[in-house]
Amino acid sequence: MATYDLIVIGSGPAGEKGAAQAAYFGKRVAMVERTAPLLGGACTNTGTLPSKTLRETALAITGMTSRGLEEAVLSLPRPFAAATLMHRERRVVGSETARLTRNMERHRIPLIPGTARFTGPHTIEIAETGQKLDADVFLIAVGSRPHRPDWIPFNEPEIYDSDEILKLAMIPDSLIVLGSGVIASEYACIFAALGVKVTLMDSRDRLLGFLDVELGDRFAAELQRLGLSLRLGDNPVKCTIDAQTRVCSVTTEKGFTETGAAVLAAAGRSGNASGLGLEALGVVPDKRGNLAVNEHFQTELPHIYAAGDVIGFPGLASTSMEQGRVAMCHAFHLDYKTRVNPMFPYGIYTIPELSYVGLNEQELQKKGIDYVAGRASMQENARAEIIGAESGFLKLLFSPADKKLLGIHAMGASVTELIHIGQMALLQGATIDLFIDAVFNYPTLSELYKYAAYDGLGALAHKQVSQADASRGGVGG
């Protein structure tokens, strides 16, 4: 029986970084991956990188920028083969898989293909070969898969989940997207950019309901202005396919029926913890296949750690990487990294992009924290004008008492990159005066920070005058 300090099950962001972290400090590590030699999990193969690559491909094919959905009329003959879209996606995925392989080889981590199952607290067996492996520590990073509601007939060729959509043969002329979260919104934008008639349906009354309300409202308005139909606040309950015409129909609780050539169901994701044999060890996944962990990413058995999508929220590749690193630092007493920084950004690769870090207005109001907002529009930014991205904006939230930053929210071209400037300022406890004092290259989108800060100072001065006037009025009264 082969014995290791650490066995990592799964090669996604959490698994790769956790394995590399332990191996870097001299631990004997092995990685088990059921899809080997394909590495990277959903992030590389079916989720993060493919969808983002498809987004850029759609923009390139149509000649659009992030503002241009309103005139999206393709010159390509319709319907056209999805291979037109997928060529670049496959190259990117192949390149990333090769990088992951090189990283494992550099750290001398053997890759063991197959499906792992625990046969004891410190032993796993590879189902396909019967090989047994023993380790002091385990990191479960098996990721997640699309959740499949039982009322949706996924066996029909016109019905796709968010993994299957990458296997699309032809681009349909119309598409119903079920869901209102990140995956649903991203794919809805991609297909709308390709000239597909897209209708997004969900029981929730807000698209991306976790967003700052102003950001969410402006994004929804942008999508509607650009031709994407939103059918929210009405729960889809039935999906059928006409046997002769192959037209898809989705019916809601209120009796509304929408038809389309295809349906994409993006109803969240479920963890892949079931089937690992953990239940016999007292580690039981929840009903969505996720594992509960403590602040160190330990399960009920302290030597078995879990990280990434399999532990649920937030389910971001960026945080998954950090979870894997932090878990292994704890497991092997490497004290230099003890937590995942709670001030992490969110990036949503819709058209236009959305990104935020820190608190939003509704959270500040709920907490009773006084704040002031400063805004800058891409319409007034020279770089945005050059690249045709005038629909976006940047909003800074800060405390009126000391001007410390509280949150940054943005919509528009490249805001998933732009957000990191604000993130660094938040991490350092900076005030908006940092942006007033800084000199930014011209023309750049980064200048938005300076003008949002100026706008914030103006709003603060107005607030102070209003409070002074109210105070004097109270005394005079």
C-alpha positions, 0 to 999 in steps of 0.5 A: 500500500502506497503511503503519503502525507497527503492525498488530494481527491480532485484537481480543481482550483482547491485541489491543485493549490492545496496539493502544491502548497503541501508539496512545496514544503516537502510533504509527500503528496498524491492527487487522485482525479477521476477524469485524468489526464484532464485536470482542473475540474469544472473551473477549467473544463466546464465552468469558469474558463470555458464560459469566459472564453465563450464570452470573449469569442462572442464579442470578437465574432460580433465585433461588439464591445460591452455596450453593443448588444443593441445592434447585434446582427451577425453576418454569419449564415444562420444557424451556424455551427457552435464549433465557430465559438468552441475553437478558442475555448478548446485551445484555452482549456487545453493550454490550462490543462497543460499548465496544471500538469506541469505544476504537478510535475514540478512539485513531484506530485503523482497523478493517480487516475480513477475514482476514490472511495474511503475504505477506512479513516486513512485509506482510499481505494481506486475503484477502477484498479483496486489500488489502495492508498494510505495518507495521514491527511486528505483534502477533498476537492471534488467540486460540484455539478449542475443541479438538475430539478426533476421537472426538467426533461434533461434527456431531451436533446434540446434541454441543456444544463450548464455543463452540457451547453458547451457541447451544443452543435448548432446555435439556436435562434431562441433560448430560454434560460432558467435561473437568475444567478451568475451562470444563468446571467453569464450564458444569457448574455453570451447567447444574446450577444450572438443574436439569439432571442433570449428569455431569462425566467426565474421565481426570484423577482430580482436578477442577481439578487445579492448585488447592490440594488442600484448595480442590479437595477442598472444591469437589468435595465441594460439587458432589457434595453439591449433586447434580452427578455426578463421573466422574473417573479414567476416560478417555472414549473413545467417544461415540455418538448413538442414531438413534431416541431421540437419546440420547447415550452416552459410554463410558470405558476401564473400560467404564462408559457414561453417557447424557444428552440432550446432550454438552458437550466442553470439552477445552481450546483450540487457538491460531488461528495456523495459516493466517496464512502464518507458516510461510513466514517461519520462525515455526511454530505448535506442534501445538495452533496456539500460537506460542512467544515470548520474555520480550518476547512476540517470536516467531522474527522479532523484529518479530512479537509474539504475545500472549493465548490464541495463546501458550498458558498461562495463557490468562486475559483479565487476563494477555492484556491485560497481555501486549499492553501489555508487548509493545508497550512493548518494541516501541516502547521505552516503558520504563515497563512491562517485564513482566507481574507474575507475582503475578496472581490466578486467578478461576474462576466456578463455583458457588461461585466459586474464586480464588487468588493466590500459592503453594499448600500443595503447592508450598510443600511441594515447595519445602521452604518452611515455612509456617502456614495460617490459615482463616476460614469464611463460615459465621461471617461475618455478610455471608455469612449475609446473602447466603446464602453460608455454604459458602465459606472463605478460607485464608492461607498465611504464613511462620512466620519473619517472618509474610510472606504466601505465598498466598491461596486462597478459595471462595465468593461474590464471592471473585474480587473478594475475592482482590485484597485479598490480592493487593495485600498479597502484592505489597507483601511484607506480613505477616498483621499487616496484616490484624490491624491493618486495620479492615474495614467490618461486615458484609463478606466482607472481614472474612474476612482479619482472622479468617483472620489471627487463626486463623493467629496461633493456629496459629503459636503452637501450632506454636511451643509444639509445637516448644519441647516437642519441643526440650525432649524431645530434650534430656531424652532 
